[in-house]
């Protein structure tokens, strides 16, 4: 999980902060991101990795990238070869609900602006899943799949 920040120059970045106990695992993750960033894949690019908050946390700074509906549809369809099992949708909905709510609690240590941002993201998730009465998000429809099929293929 991370927070979006804006530099003095207006650049958007993703800041990910972890407990210092996770330093080695996060360093490996950062090194992997650095390795894959050289493949030309549209992804968050590595900017910086280090220790902060008086040695209590490790941080990772990445470029910010917006994830679009066509990208998500293409990733899901390609991964499952256009035959997405119901179990995936159920597990994904549970994950999105949990992450949406947990992110609000997580943001408390960063202040009201971050809390408000996470609340906004949670509301979008709840809208996408009709307050989680749906397992499949509203944006994943045959209309969208058909509309974006040429874009993602």
N, C-alpha and C positions, 0 to 999 in steps of 0.2 A: 504494500500500500504506500502511496506517496501523496505529496501535496504539490500543487502547481504553484510556482512562484514566478515573479516577473523581475528581471534584472533592471538596473538603472537605465540600461540601453533599450528596455522594452522587450527583450527576448524572453520567451516562456521556457521554463525548465521544470523538470520533475525532480523533487527532492524526496529521497527515501531515507528514513532514519530507523536504525535498529539498535537493540541492546548490544552493548560491547561484547557480550558472550557470543553473539552471532557474527563477530568480525570475520573469522576465517571463511565461513559459509558465504557471507556477503561479498568478500573479496573474490572468491571463486566465481560467484555469479557475475560480478563486475568484469572479471577477466573474460568470462564466456561472452558477455555482451560486447566487449571490446573485440574479441575474435570474430563474432558474427557481424559486427558493424562493417567489416571490410568486404562483405559479400554483396553489397549493393542492395540489401533488403530494406524496405521502408520500415524503419523502426526507430525507437528512441536511441540516440547515439550517446556513448559514454563521454562525460565531461570531466568528472573528478570523483575520487574516492578518498575517504580519510576518516579521522576520528574527531569528534566534537564534544561539546558539553563537558569539558574537563575530564575527558577520557571515559565518560559514561556511555557514549553512543558511537556507532559507526554510521557514516553517511555515504550516500551515493547520489551524484548529481548527473542527470541525463537530460538530453534535449526533450522537449515536449512534442508529442505527436497526437493529433486528433484521430480517433478511430471512427471510420464512417460505416454506415449501414451496408453499403455494397461490400466493403472489406469483410465485415463480420459474416455476412451471408456467404461470401465466397469461401472464407476459411472453414465455416461449418459444413457447407455442402461438399467441399473438396475433401475434407477430413473423413467424412462418412460416405463419400462417393454417392451423394444425393439420397442416401437412405438412412436418415437420422433416427436412432432408436428412441423410444419414449423415455427410457431410463436416463438418457443424456439430458433431455429437457427437464425432467424432474430434478435431477442432481444440480443442473445449472441454475434452475429457479431457486432452489434452497441456498446455493452459494451466493447468488446475487442478493437475495433477501438478507442473509447473514452479513455479508460484506457491507451492504447499504446501511444497516443499523450499526454495526461495529465501527464503521468509519466515523460516525458522528461522535461516539465516545472517544475514539482515538484522537479526534481533532481538538478535544477540549484543552489539551496541554498547549495548543498553539494559538488559542484565542478565538474570539467571536467570529471574526472574518472567515476563518477556516471551518468553524462549526457551521456557519451559514452556507458555505460552499458545499459541505458534505450533506447538509439537510436538503439542499437543492438537488444534488445528485440522487439522494435517496428518493425524493419525490418523483423524479424522472423514472427511476427503476420501478417504483410502485405503480406509476401510470403505465409503463410498458407492459407490466404483468397484471394489470387490472386488480391492484391490491393483492396480488399473488393468488388470485382465483384462477389465473391461467398459468400453465407450465411453459408455454411457448410465448415469447414476447410478441406484442402486437406488430412490431416492425418486420417480423419474419413471416411474411405472407407470400402466397403464390404470385400475387401482383408484383411485389418487390422482387421476388426471385426472378420472374420473367423480365421485369424492367431492367434489372442489373446483370442478368446472365451474360450479356455481351461485354459488359464492363469488367466483370471479374474473370472471364475466360480468356 
